[in-house]
Amino acid sequence: MDKHILMSYCTPGGFRVLASNYHGLKDHPKFTDIDKLLTEVNVTPAEIAEELMKSDQTNVALDGLIKLLHKKKNACDDLRVGGDIVTHNQTDILVENRVVEDEE
């Protein structure tokens, strides 16, 4: 049996909880940039937690997260489907074009 569990993407509020849990942060100057990027790309809380755990140094961890978010955003910018640009919030959708020929 194949079951899928729907998991939501991380919001700026969710990120702040993770930043508090992993680095004891309530606020940081880089939060503004991260919040903006989180509204533009889809990233799971697990992906954010993974980045935050990579370093005990707050600035290093946040810079790594910003780099990840920019990488995801740039990947979305480059993605085109059938000549149309796929928006940032559609990155989960895989589109497959098939040509079917009649068997006559």
RANOR-V575951 format. One line per field, one symbol per residue. ss: DSSP state (a for helix, b for strand, c for the rest). psi: psi as a letter, one per 20 degrees, with the letter a starting at -180 (. if undefined). burial: b if it has 24 or more other ideal C-beta (glycine too) atoms within 12 Angstrom, else e. Layout:
ss = ???
psi = ???
burial = ???
//
This chain:
ss = ccccccccbccaaaaaaaaaaaacccccccaaaaaaaacccccbaaaaaaaacccccaaaaaaaaaaaaaaaaaaaaacbbccbbccaaacccccccccccccc
psi = poqpppprrprhghghgghgghjkphqqhihggggghhiiqppqhhggggghihqioghgghhhgggghhggghhhhipqokiqpprhjjiipppppqppqqm.
burial = eeeeeeeebbebebbbebbeebbeeeebebbeebbebbebbbbbbebbbebbeeeeebeebbebbbebbeebbeebeeeeeeeeeeebeebeeeeeeeeeeeee
//
